Amino acid sequence: DRGTGERTVLWRRPECLRISPDEIAPEQITCARMLHIDGHDTPAVERAARMAREAGIPVTVDVDTIYHGFDRVLPHVDYLVASSEFPVQWTNESDPFKALEMIQVEYKMRVAAMTLGAHGALALENGRFVYSPAFVVNCADTTGAGDVFHGAFCYCVLEGMPMREALDFSNAMAALNCMSIGARGGIRGAAEGRALMARAERRSRPEFETRAGAAAK
């Protein structure tokens, strides 16, 4: 879409890329500072997440839809950063604020969050909602924006950033990537992300901003 930069991608994951649980060795997990997972190959992901949790390694997850057996993965997740659809689908609760709260309480996560595309991101941490509006840029291609957001968020967690700063930084890095063609065409460094944070116009969902602000008081 030349107006929004959105692109439809059709793909099929070949069988040769599937990972079985017995291919996950403890030393592959315990040497890391963080484990980032998604919903594919759920049995293997569950084993890896369990190993990380037992070793005290934080686990982050990127999930956009319901995967079979994912209920066995979520108890081992520290940081959920989902699509806006997943919390609602998982809980059958149409209110995204309530859906995030239900997931965080049930699985005892440190953070339950969702990305909101052109409107930023929302997170629940320590009983407090944090909303970060998106940055307005000249968007050429949104492909890969979610992956860049997740990579930036992992960096922020490891750096110990406060949640609002982490969401702002992750939004900024994703926005920069949208300014070039290709999933990795616009990946930039931290300095450029912070420069965008300092100067760019923001695009918010007023109802999210209002509710998150009220919940913080």
N, C-alpha and C positions, 0 to 999 in steps of 0.2 A: 504494500500500500504506500504509494508515494507521498501521501499526505501525513500518515502517522508513523511510517517506518516499520509497521508490523509485517511479519512474513509468516506464511504457512509452510511448515516443514513436514514432509512425509518421510517416515523412516521405519525400518524394521531391524531389530537387533538379532544378528546371526547367532546360532547356537554355539559357535566356537568361542564366543565371548562370555558364556555363562561360567560362573564360579560355584563350585560345590563347597560345603562346609569343611571337608577334609583337606581342601587346598589352603585353608587359612591357618598359618602357623603362628604360635604365640609371639615369637621374636619379630614377626612382621608388624605386629600391633604395638608391643610394649616399648619399641624403640622410638615411638612417635610422641610428639607433644599434644597432638589432637587427632581424633579419628572423625572423618567426615564421610557420611554414608547417604545412600538414597534407597528407593524402594525395590530396586532390581535384585534378583538372586537372594530373596528374603532369608532362607535358611543360613546362607553364608554370612549375610549381613548381621543376623542375630548372633551368630557365634563370635564374629569380630567385635560387635558392640559389647557383648558380655565380657570378653577378654579385656577390652579397654576399661570398662567400668570396674572390674576387679583389680586392675592395675592403677586405678585412680586417674585415668586419662580421660579428659572431657570428650563427649561424643556429640557431634552436631549432625542434623539430618536435613536434607532437602527432599521434600515430598510434595507431589502435586495431585495425587489421586490415591484411591484406596488399593492396596496390594494385598493379595492373599497372605495371611500369616503375619501381617504387619503389627498385629496386637502383641506379638511376642518380642518385637523389636523396641517398641516405644518405652517399655519400662527401663531400658538401658540408655535412654537418650537424655542428655543434659540440656541441649539447645535445639528446639524445633524451630525451623524457619520454613514455613509451608507456603503454598500458594493460597490465595484468598478462598479458593474453593474447598481445599482439603478439610479445614476444621469444621466447616458446615456439613460436609458430607460425612465425616467421621462421627460426629455427635448427633446429627439430625436436628441441630439447633440453628435456626436461621439467623440469629443475632451473632455476628462475628465476635463481639466482646465476650458474650457468654460462652461461645464455643471454645475460644482460647482458654478461658478460665476453667472450663470443664476438663479439657485435656491436661492442663498444667496440674490441676488438683489430683486427677486420677493417676497420672504417671509421675507425679512429684518431680517435674522438670524445673531446672533453674529459670529457664526462659521459654515461653511459648510465643511465637511470632508468626506474622504472615506478611508477605509482600503484596502490594496493591498496585503494581504496574505504574501507570502514569500518575498515581496519587500517593506514592511513597510506601511506607511500611508502618506496621503496628506491632507492638510487643507488650507482653505482660511479664513483669519481673518483680518478685517480692510483693505480690499483691497490688502492684501499681502499673497502670497502663501508660505506655510511652508511644507517642505518635510523631513520626517524622515525615513532613510533606516531601514530595518529589522535587527535583531540580528541573527547571525549564531549560531545555537545550534545543538546538536544531537537530531533530532526530532523523537519521538516515536509515537505520536498520536496528530493530530491537533484538535481533537474534543474539543470544548469549548474555543478555542483560541479567537474567536471573542467576546464571552461573557466576558472573562477575560479582554480583551482590553477595552471593554466598561465600566466595573466596575472600572478599573484603571483610565480611562479617567474622569469618574465622580469624583473620588477622587481628581484628579489633578485640576479640575475646582473648587471644593470646597476649595482646598488649595491655589488657586490663582496662580498656576504655569504659567510661560510663555508658549506659545503654543509649541515651539520646545521641551522644557523640558517635557511638557505633552505628546506629541506624542512619544518621546523617552522612557519615563517611561512606557507608555501603551504598546508599542512594546516589551519592556523588560519583563514585567509581562506576556504577552501572550506567548512569547518565552519560558519562564520558564515552563509554563503549558504544552507546547508541548513536554517537555522532559520526561513526565510520561504518563502512560496509563490511559485513562478516562478523562471525561470532567472537573473534578475537582481534578484530581490526582496530578497535579503539581502546584497548587496555592501556592504562596509563599508570604512572607512579603515584605514590602517596602525596607528593608535593602538589601535583596537578589536581588531585582530588580535593585537597585542602584549599587550594586557590579557588576552585569552583564553589566550595562551601561558603567562601567569604564574599563572593560577588553575585552569585546567580539568584534569579527570581525563583520563588517556590510555587508549586501547584499543590493545593491541599484538598481534602474532602472535609468541608466545614463541620459536618456532623461528627466525624472522627476526632477532629481537633477539639471540639466542644466536649465530647464525652471523655476523652482521655484527660483533658484539663480538669474536668469536674472530678474524675476518679482520683486524681493526684492530690486533691485538696483534703 
